[in-house]
Amino acid sequence: MRLDHVGLNVSDLESMTAWYGAALELDVEFEFALDHVDFSGAMLRSADGWRLELLSRPGNVAGLQAANPVEAALTRGFGHVAFDVPDVDMAYDALLAAGASDRMSPRPSPEPGVRMAYVADPEGNLVELLDRSTAS
């Protein structure tokens, strides 16, 4: 079994597609609309082949808007999406420059030899950055 994609519900599909596309260097693989239920989405794909599906329906309401990953753990369900990056500090700075907000600055992870950081996308969804390049 292999993970195919992660789905993320967003309020503004067009702006979040543009943000994730630019911030994470993703291409739009395809877009779709289910007019009978007023539901639309965009599948984004990385050069490495992983995919992020953004979904939107008018009238949706904000869910978990955690200040940090520890607070997110107080609510059951998916709390964040994580990306393995070659340099956590560089990725963290680039996402902040792209409009993300700080949730946890780069630091050692509880996983030995791994560095981590958290940001929130423009709609408040938590994004974890992990650098395993020095892990044994």
N, C-alpha and C positions, 0 to 999 in steps of 0.2 A: 504494500500500500504506500502511496506517495501523496503528500499534500498537493492539491491542485491550485487552490487560491484561497484568499481570505476576503470575506465580504464585509464592507463597512457602509453603514447607513449614514447618509449625509443630508444636510438641508439644501445646499446649493450645489447641485450636480456639476454645473458648468464651471464654477469657480474652483471647486475641489478637484475636478479632473485636471484643470490647468495647474493647480498648485502641486498636486502629487506628480503630475507629469514633469514639471520643471524641477521640483525639489528632489525627486528621487530618480530623475532621468528615465521616466516610463513613457512608453508609446501607447496610444489608444489602439487596442487590438480590434475591438468592435463596440458599438453602442446599440442600445435596444430600447424599445418602449412597448409596454403592454397597455394600450389605450383603454381597454375595457375596465381596467382597475387603476388607471392613472398612475402608473409605476414605470420608472425608467432607470437605466443604468449604463455604466461604461466599464468595460474590462480593460485594465491597463496591464502592460507586460514589460518586464525588464529585459535587458539584453541577455541575462542569464537564464531567462525562461520562467521566473516566478511571476505570479499574477496577483493583482489587487482589483477586486470588483467593488465599484462605488455604486450604491443604490439610493434612489430617492423617490419619495412619494409626497405630494403636497399634504400639508397638515401634520407632518411628522413632528414629534416633540423631542427635545434634547433628553438624552439619557444621562448616564454617568458622566460627570464633569469633575473628575478627581483632581485634587491639587498635586498629587504625587502617587507613585505606585502603592505605597503603604495604605493610603486612603482608599485607593481603588479596590484593594483586597477586602474591604468591608462590604462590597456588593458582589453577589454571586453572578457568574456569567463571564463573558470575555471582557477583560479589562484593558488590554493593549495589544498592539501588533509589534513584533520585534524584527529588527534587521541586523544581520551580521555585516559589519563594515570593516574596512582595513585600518581605519584610523578614527576612533571614537571622537576625539577632540575636533578633528577637521569636519567630520560629518555633523556633529553637534553645532559647530559655528556656522556651517553652511545652511543648516535648516533654520537656525535663528535668523540668519540674514534673509532667508526666503519667506519669513513671516511666522514661523513657529514660535512658541513661547516656552521658556524654561520651566521644567518640572523637577529635574534633578541633574545637576551639573556632572560632568565626567568624573568618575571615581572607580576604585576597585569594586568589582562585583563580589557577591558572596561565593560565586564559582571561582575556585582558585585559578589565578593567572589571567582572568578575564577583566576587561574594563567595560564600564557601562555608563549610559546616560539616558535621560528621558526628556522628551519635549512633548508639547501638545500641538497638533495641527491647528489651522485657523478656526476650526469648529470645536476645539477642545478635546479631541480624541488623543489618547496617550500613544506615543510612539517610542519604543525602546531601541537604543542603539547598543550593539555588542561588538567588541573587538576581541576575538579569540586568537589573534596571531601570536601571542606570547604564551598561550596556555599549553601545558604539557600534555 
